[in-house]
Each structure stands twice: as structure tokens, then as C-alpha cells.
Amino acid sequence: GMPAKKHVIDPESLTGKALEKEVCRRIRLARSRWKDHNNRACRAERTKAMDLYEKLSPEQRNQVPQELRVWLRYRSEKYFGKGK
């Protein structure tokens, strides 16, 4: 079977830098699913990215590279609607 994951991160428990990094990772993942035209996977990852992004303070949001924020907000809103 599949090898066990060494550590499963619970995104709910992340804070600070770890949360910032996870947000960036999720957005990049969503973006690569997007490039693969895998819309369902993209939407799922983007939703997770959005949920985590919304936990960031304004200062933390500024640590997320702008291209990722722009993609999360605008690029995908056009296609996936305004979220919740």
C-alpha cells in the first residue's frame, strides 16, 4: 500500500510563518492543478487555500507573494465565483 505520511499537518493548527508557508503552498498547488486543466482538483485546493488565507492577519497576507494573492483572488474568482 501507500507509505504512511511521516507527519500529517493539520492546517487548522498552523500559525505564524507555518501558516503563511502553507497558504503559499496551497495556492501554488491550486495553480498547478489549474495549468493541468484539472478543475475539480483546482477548486478543492483553492478552497483550502482561501480558508487558510482568510485566517492570516493583514501583515501576514503581505508576506504572501503578490502574484499568488492576485491569482487566488482574481484569476479564479472569474471562474469559480466569489467562494462561499
TORRO-157291 format. One record per residue: residue in one letter; x, y, z of N, C-alpha, C, CB in turn. Coordinates in steps of 0.02 Angstrom, whole numbers, plus 50000, padded with zeros to 5 digits. Glycine has a CB too. Example, Ala and Ser with C-alpha at 12.3 -4.5 7.8 and 13.67 -1.06 7.14 Angstrom:
2
A506604971650390506154977550390506604983550390505654977650452/S506424988850354506844994750357506455000250394507044997050286/
//
This chain:
84
G500414993950000500005000050000500435006350000499545000150060/M500105011850009500455018250010500875018650074499955024150007/P501485021450067501885022550128501525027750173502605024950111/A501565026750238501235031450283501585038250280501245028750355/K501185043450282501475050150285501825050950352500935055650275/K502405054050351502785054750413502435059350462503485057350398/H502205064950437501815069250481501275072550439502265074750514/V500675071850462500105074950429500005081650463499455070450431/I500055087050425499955093550455499205094750458500315099250415/D498965096750515498275098950520498275106450508497955097050590/P498035108550449498065115650433497725120050485497745116850365/E497225117250519496865121050570497325123350626496295116950598/S497855119550638498275120950696498875125450679498525114550726/L498945127150615499525131150595499445138450616499625130750520/T500015141350634500025148550649500655151650621499965149850726/G500675158250621501285161850605501575159950537501795160650657/K502245159150536502605157750474502365151250442503355157350488/A502215146250484501995139850457501355140650417501905134650513/L500905144750444500275145950410500395149750344499795149950455/E500825154750346500995158450284501255153650231501515163950298/K501715149250253502015144550205501495139850176502575140550238/E501055137450219500535132850197500065136250147500135130150257/V499895142550159499475146150112499815146550044499325153350139/C500445148350044500815148849980500835142049945501535151349992/R500955136849984500995130249955500335128249923501195125150009/R499795129549959499135127849933498965131749869498595129249986/I499135138149869498985142049810499385139449750499135149649822/R500025137949762500435135349707500155128749682501165134449730/L499925124549729499635118149710499005119249668499465114049773/A498585123649691497965125149653498145127649583497535130349691/R498655131849581498855134749517499115129449469499375140149527/S499485124549496499735119449451499175114749428500295115349485/R498685113549472498095109649450497725113449395497615108349510/W497705119949403497395124249353497735123449285497415131649376/K498405123649287498785123049225498685116249193499525124349237/D498555111149234498415104549208497695103749186498585099249260/H497315109049189496605108949172496215103949214496515107249098/N496435103149276496095098649322495655103049367496595094249363/N495075104949341494675110049375494415107849443494115112049333/R494225101549448493945099349513494475099649567493655092349507/A495075097049551495615097149600495825104349615496225093149574/C495825108449563496005115449572495525118849620496005119049504/R494885117649608494375120849650494455118649723493675119149625/A494585112149734494655109649802495255112849836494735101949801/E495825113149801496425116149831496325123549843497035114949786/R495995126749795495895133949802495455135549862495585136749738/T494945131349873494515132349931494915131849996493935127249931/K495355126850000495775126150059496235132150066496185119650056/A496525134250011496975140050013496605146150038497275141349943/M495995147150012495585152950031495435152850106494935153049990/D495225146950130495045146350201495645148150245494805139050217/L496235145650225496835147150265497025154450258497415142650243/Y496975156950196497165163950184496745168650227497075165650109/E496115166850235495675171150274495855171350348494955168850267/K496265166650371496495166750440497095171250451496665159750463/L497425173150396498025177150403497855184350423498415177150337/S498285187250463498205194350478498415198350417498645196450541/P498215204750413498425208850356499185208850347498185216050366/E499565208950402500295208850396500525202350365500615209750466/Q500215196850386500405190350358500235189850284500065184650396/R499665192650267499455192350196499965195850152498765195650187/N500275201050180500785204550141501415200350130500985210950176/Q501495194950169502065190550159501945185550103502215186750224/V501325184750083501165180250028501345183849963500405178050028/P501745180849919501945184249858501325186849820502345179449813/Q501405192849794500825196149764500525192149707501025202949739/E500955188949666500685185149610500215179549634501255182049568/L500375176749693499945171449720499285174349745500305167649777/R499325180149778498715183249802498265185249744498875189349844/V498575187949692498185190149634497845184149602498645193749582/W498225178649597497935172749566497345170249607498455167149559/L497455169849673496935167249717496295171449711497175167249790/R496385177949711495815182449712495475183049645496015189149735/Y495855185249595495525187549533495475182149482495895193349504/R496025179049466496035173949414495485168849426496715170449412/S495455166549488495005160949499494295163249515495265156749555/E494215169349541493535171749554493135171849490493555178849585/K493475173649436493145173949371492825167249354493635175949316/Y493185161949372492955155249352492555151749405493535151149333/F492735152949468492435149049521491945152949563492965146149565/G491805159049543491345163049584491685165849645490745158949604/K491295168849688491565172549744491685168149805491105178249762/G491685161649797491805157449855491155155849890492295160749904/K491165156349957490595154149997489935157349975490725155650071/
//
